[in-house]
């Protein structure tokens, strides 16, 4: 089986749900399997440490997860047009993989959720792409052959999947957003299989 890493950080739950939809898209492709992982919160308390295993949800990601994957879907909520600090912190610790060239040539895609329609979704997607480009990964977006890109009244961009959660993060993921998440996972898995 070709394993695709779906790596996310979620605070309100929307990015976690998007990760699960992307994983479904990955697993809709024969021969592909999703490995879903998350990252721990970052604390301003220098003495604070997270448990090695989260109390619920996906296990925490390791560098080995990145090295072993055939493709990567990376997701984070939007924080002022940027990825959330826990995801940035995790990516900042991947220099060893960069030195080995461990991710060169692997396909990757990105996904995000924000509180408002113009809340920085596209910029967040682009900021997540930058470290992946430094790793030599091959970036995939969503083509306009996906009809929901032309009809969505919520999230969805050619840069990757997105969701508009509302100011209180209480808006459910729309049907268009769900379809785009699954299409993104399928595209990533299809590409990874073709590249192997």
N, C-alpha and C positions, 0 to 999 in steps of 0.2 A: 504493500500500500504506500502511496505517495502521501506524506503528511504535510499539511498546510498549517502553519501556526497562526492562530487568531489571538492576537495579543491586545489587551485593552486595559484601560483604567476607567472605572465608572464610580460616580459618587451618588447620583440620584437614581440610577438603574437603567436609564435609556441607552447608554453606550453598551452596557451588559446585554440588553435585549438585542441591540443591533449586532453584537458579536455572535449571539446565538443564531440570528437569522443568516448571517454571513456563513457561519459553520454549516447551516442547513444547505446553503447554496453550494459550498465546497463538497459536501457529502452527496449531493445530487449527481455528481460526476463519478462514473464507475472508475474504481482504482484510486480514489482520493479519500482521505480521512482528515478531519479537522482535529487539531490539538489546541484546545482553548486554555488560555492562561491569562492571568492578571498580574498587576504589580501592587505592592503595598503602599499605603499612604506615606507621605513624608512628614516628619515632625520637626517643629522648631526646637524641641527639647533634645539636646545633644545626647542625652542618656537614654532616650526612648528607643526601644527596639520592637519590631513586630514579631509575632510568632512565625516560625518557619512554615507553618501550614495555616491558611486562613480558616476562620471558624465556619465559613460557608462559601459556596461558590467555587469558581475555578481555582486550581493551585496557582501559586506564585511562579512566575516565569524564571527560568535560569538562562545563562548564556548558552548552555548545552541545547536548550529548546531552539534557540535561534540557529545554532550551528547545524542541528539535525534537520531543520525544516527544509522543504523544497520550495516554499513560498511563504509570504508573510502578509497578513492583513493587520494593520496597526490602527487602533482606535483610542480616542481620548475626547473628553468633553472640551468645549471651547473655553479658554480663559483669556479674555481680552485679545482675541485673535491669535492665540497661541495654544499649544497643547498644555495640559495640566502638568504641574510640577512633578508628580510621581512618575509620569511617563518620561519626561525629560531627564529626570534623575536616573532612571533605569537605562535609557539610551546613552547617557554620559558615561556609563560604566562598560560600554562595549568596545573600548579601544583595543583590547586584546584580540577581538574578532576582526577588527579593522586591520590590525598589523598582520594577521594571518590571511587576510583576504577571504574570510570564511563565507561572506554573503555575496560576493561578486557573482553577477549573472543570475541571481535568483529573482523571480518576479515578486513584486510587492504592491500593495494598495493601501489606502487609508480611509478612515471613516470618523465622523464626529457628530456631536449634538450640541446645540446652543439654546439659549432661552428665547431668542427672538430671531425674526426673519433675517435681519441684517446684523446678527450678533457675532460675526467674524468666522462663520463656518468655512468659507473658501480659504481665508487666510490661515486658519488652523490646519486645514488639509495640506496646504503648501508648506507650512512650518514643519509638519511631520514628514514631508517628503525629503527635506534637506538632508537630515542625517542618513536617510536611506540612500540618497544619491552619493553621499560620501563613502558609503559602504559598497558602492558599485552595483546596487540592486537595479532591476528593470522595473520602472514604475508603470502601473496600469491605472487607467481611469475608467469611466463609464462612457461608452460611445452613444451617440444620439440614435443609434438603431434600437436602443431601449426606449420604447414609446413613452414611459413615465417621465423621462427627462423633459419632454415637450408639454406635458399636461399637469405636472405636479403643482399644487398650490401650497405645498409644505416644503420639505427638504428634498435634496437631490441635486447633484452637480456633476459635470463631466470630470471633475477632479477626484471624486469619490463619493461614497454614500454619506448623506447627512440627514439630520432630524431637527425639527424645530419643537422644542419641548415646552415652550411657554415660560413666562417669568417665574412661575411657581413649579416648573418642571412637572406639570400635571397633564400635558397633552400626550395622548397615546401616539404610538408610531402609526402613521397613516398607511393605507394600503399601498400607495405609490412608494413610500419610503421602504416598506417591507419588501416589495418586489425589487427595488433597486439594490437593497442589501443582498438579497439572494442572488440577483444577477451578478453582483460584484464578486461574491464568493465563487460562483460557478465559473466566471471568467478567469479568476485567479487560478482555480484548480485546473481548468482546461489548459491554460498557458503553462503551468508548472509541468503538466504531463507531457506537453509537446516539447518542452525544453530538455526533458530528461533523456 
